[in-house]
Amino acid sequence: MWETRSVQINVRLPRDMAAQAEEAQRTDPEFLSRVIMYGLTRRSIYRHLKGQASEEMVREEAPPAVPS
């Protein structure tokens, strides 16, 4: 699949969410990895689409090229 490596992530969560995250880590260690991968994938897709939309907007707003 992909080449992977470990990273250490520290987050500040409300106490109830932190407890749920700790429980999920204890009962299903792969769960949080899948959730984070899902979130980062969505973010990457969003940034890509946003970049394409920005480029398209710039092209639409640019004055037409004048032939020389």
N, C-alpha and C positions, 0 to 999 in steps of 0.2 A: 504494500500500500504506500505509505509515506515514510520518509525518514523522520524519526521523532527524537526528541530529547526532553529531559525533565526540566521543569522550571518551578520556582518557588513563588507563589502568589499570596500576598497578605491582603485581606480585605476587611473592612469594618462593616459589620452587619448589625441590625437590631438584635437584641438578645434572643428573641424567639426564632428568628431566621437563622442565627448562628447555631442554635441548638439543633435545628432541623438539618443544617448542613453537616454538623458533626455526626449526627445520627446516620445520615445518608452515607457519609464517608465510612462509618463503621460497618454498616450493613451491606453496602454495595460500593466498594471502592472505585469502580469504573464509572459510576453514575455522574459524579461531578466532572470528571474528564469529558464525558459525552456532552454534558450541559454546556461546559465552557467551549468545547469545539463547535457546538451548534451556534452559540452566541457569536463567536468570532467569525464563523462562516457567514452568518447573516450580515454582520457588520461589514465584512469584506465585499459582499455582493452589493450592499447598499452604497458603499463608497464608490464602487465601480460604476453602478448605474447613475449615481449622482454626478460623477465625473463626465460620463457620456452626455447626460442632459445639459450640463454646463457648456460643454464643447459645442453641442448642437445649438444652444441658445446664442452663443457667440457668433457662430456661422450665420444664423438667421438675422442677427442684428448688424452684421458687417455690411458696409456699402458694397454694391456690386463692383466687380473688377472692371476697370476701364481698359478696353483693348488698346494696344499701342501701335 
